[in-house]
């Protein structure tokens, strides 16, 4: 089935998974990605589906833009521990991805 469909005939739309956002005390899912590189691309996966290739020099905005077309992905906040590019060759850069619509726990 396509990413946002399920069922025998793949005709049923899936609902967002995780904690009900209407309940109090919920925790947003946070996932970390560490990258040390000076060139190349990577492919991230969401619920077993490959996402768009992301260049090692991608900015926070580039990554958010790459994730927009994915149904049920929702909104995310991106934050890099060092610099404005996803990967750096001089130090490991850690990207913090906070899911604003899909509440945890989510599969990595």
PLY file of the C-alpha trace (Angstrom):
ply
format ascii 1.0
element vertex 108
property float x
property float y
property float z
element edge 107
property int vertex1
property int vertex2
end_header
0.00 0.00 0.00
1.00 3.62 -0.42
2.26 5.42 2.68
-1.08 6.75 3.94
-3.31 3.76 2.99
-3.99 0.34 4.49
-6.45 -2.55 4.26
-6.96 -5.52 1.93
-7.44 -3.34 -1.15
-5.21 -0.48 0.08
-8.24 1.83 -0.10
-8.53 2.75 3.60
-6.76 5.93 4.75
-4.66 5.59 7.87
-5.00 7.85 10.88
-2.06 9.57 12.52
-0.53 7.21 15.10
0.69 7.85 18.61
-0.57 9.72 21.63
-3.89 11.56 21.37
-2.97 15.27 21.12
-6.15 16.19 23.00
-4.94 14.52 26.20
-2.76 16.37 28.68
0.74 15.32 29.69
1.67 13.91 26.29
5.27 13.93 25.12
6.40 14.86 21.64
8.52 12.31 19.82
12.14 13.40 19.40
14.62 11.53 17.21
18.31 12.28 16.75
20.43 11.90 13.63
24.23 12.16 13.82
26.20 12.95 10.68
29.92 13.36 9.99
30.64 13.81 6.28
31.74 16.40 3.75
29.83 15.13 0.70
27.18 12.69 -0.45
23.50 12.01 0.10
21.41 10.02 2.53
17.96 8.52 2.45
15.79 8.61 5.56
12.90 6.24 6.14
9.53 6.95 7.74
7.32 3.96 8.59
9.35 1.72 6.24
9.03 4.11 3.28
12.06 5.81 1.76
11.97 9.57 1.76
13.57 11.96 -0.71
17.38 11.88 -0.95
18.87 14.51 1.33
22.24 16.09 0.52
24.87 16.18 3.27
24.93 19.99 3.01
21.15 20.29 3.53
19.91 23.05 5.81
17.10 22.70 8.34
14.73 24.31 5.82
15.88 21.91 3.06
15.03 18.90 5.23
11.63 20.27 6.24
10.85 20.97 2.56
11.83 17.41 1.61
9.43 16.02 4.23
6.39 18.14 3.25
5.01 15.91 0.46
4.87 12.85 2.69
1.30 12.09 3.82
0.82 11.63 7.57
4.34 12.86 8.30
3.09 16.05 9.89
5.10 19.04 11.03
8.57 18.83 12.53
11.05 21.16 14.15
14.67 20.74 13.09
17.69 21.85 15.09
21.38 21.24 14.38
23.91 21.04 17.20
26.64 22.67 15.11
26.44 24.95 12.08
23.78 25.35 9.43
24.36 22.17 7.40
23.27 18.63 8.23
26.72 17.07 7.96
30.18 18.41 8.80
33.57 16.81 8.27
35.26 18.47 11.25
32.75 17.45 13.94
29.72 15.20 14.34
26.60 17.25 13.84
23.48 16.06 15.62
20.13 16.91 14.06
17.25 16.92 16.53
13.92 16.15 14.88
10.87 16.96 17.02
7.56 15.64 15.67
4.79 18.19 16.29
1.83 16.22 14.87
2.83 12.54 15.17
3.14 11.87 18.85
5.46 9.17 20.17
6.59 6.63 20.33
7.26 6.40 16.60
9.36 3.75 14.90
12.84 5.03 13.96
0 1
1 2
2 3
3 4
4 5
5 6
6 7
7 8
8 9
9 10
10 11
11 12
12 13
13 14
14 15
15 16
16 17
17 18
18 19
19 20
20 21
21 22
22 23
23 24
24 25
25 26
26 27
27 28
28 29
29 30
30 31
31 32
32 33
33 34
34 35
35 36
36 37
37 38
38 39
39 40
40 41
41 42
42 43
43 44
44 45
45 46
46 47
47 48
48 49
49 50
50 51
51 52
52 53
53 54
54 55
55 56
56 57
57 58
58 59
59 60
60 61
61 62
62 63
63 64
64 65
65 66
66 67
67 68
68 69
69 70
70 71
71 72
72 73
73 74
74 75
75 76
76 77
77 78
78 79
79 80
80 81
81 82
82 83
83 84
84 85
85 86
86 87
87 88
88 89
89 90
90 91
91 92
92 93
93 94
94 95
95 96
96 97
97 98
98 99
99 100
100 101
101 102
102 103
103 104
104 105
105 106
106 107
